[in-house]
Structure formats: C-alpha cells, structure tokens
Amino acid sequence: YNDLGSAYRMIGDFPHAIMYYTLAIEMNSAYAYLFNNRGSCLREMGSYESAIEDYTKAIDLNPYYSLAYNNRGTAYFRLENYFEALLDFDSAIESDWTFAFAYNNRGYAKYKLNLYEEAIKDYNKAIILDTDYGIAYFNRGISKQMLLDNESTCNDWMKALELGIHSASTYIKSSCE
C-alpha cells in the first residue's frame, strides 16, 4: 500500500495517496516513514495540524528521523509558527548535520524572525553542503539585501538564476541593474 500511496503522491493525487498510506498504517503502524509520507500529503493539501500529528507520530517511532523533523518544521512554518519550526529544523540538523535542506529551511525561519545574519549563516552551511542549491543562494541574497549588502546580494541572485531559480531574474531586474 505504501508504494501505491507514493505513486498517487507523485502525480499529485493526495486524497488517494492518503487512503493508501492509511491502509499501510493499519497493516503495520510501526513504520515511521508511513506517517511521514501521509503527513507530507496532508501538508500539501493545507491540513497542517493533521500533518503535524503524523510527523509527531513518525518522530515518536524514530526520534532520529531528520526528514520528519524537517517536514514538521515546514508545517509549523506554514502556520507561521516560526519558533516551533526553528526547534524542528534544529532537531533535523542534530539528527543529520549534512541535511542542506534543513539548514536552508532554518535560515528562512530565521529570516522571517528578522535574524538576517543568523539566516545567512544557515544558508552558507546549506551551500557548503550542496554548492548547486539554487534556492539557498536566492534566500541568502534576500537576507543580504535586508542588511544592505547590495553587491553580494546581486551575486547570489545571479548564481541562483544560473542554477535554475527563475524568480531571481525579477529581483535582479529591480535591484541589480
């Protein structure tokens, strides 16, 4: 059932994916990844509280499940609960210090809390771990802009555009030319 859930999730049919993940959970509720997968579908549908419940179950089953912490942090972030999001991104990084995505997400939560210099440190770490991580360059540029570091800002946005983040072109046109 997990494979069917994953297939439906890949095509964006989240209600069917949830149905199959639920069937898989009913068959064996000891697998953390099943709760994480269902939680991700719920999050994509905007059911953030339900997603948080599933991610919490996944974490209860596997306290070192960095992806579940990251995903729960993202759900908290979408609810604009940036402090809870930060705690989960911290836990994701504690579980896997090479998790570039979690560093980027933590940086974005810090940005939302106006902690621009701290955000930049997280984006730097994400970029060290994955030099082709375009969104981390883009986000770092936004935080640098808030600190009025214009030249460096534009360099980050140009790198982001080079790596396929097309929305960077709007920022480049409005701030760098």
Secondary structure, DSSP 8 states (H G I E B T S, - for coil): -HHHHHHHHHTT-HHHHHHHHHHHHHH-TT-HHHHHHHHHHHHHTT-HHHHHHHHHHHHHH-TT-HHHHHHHHHHHHHTT-HHHHHHHHHHHHHH-TT-HHHHHHHHHHHHHTT-HHHHHHHHHHHHHH-TT-HHHHHHHHHHHHHTT-HHHHHHHHHHHHHTT-TTHHHHHHHHT-
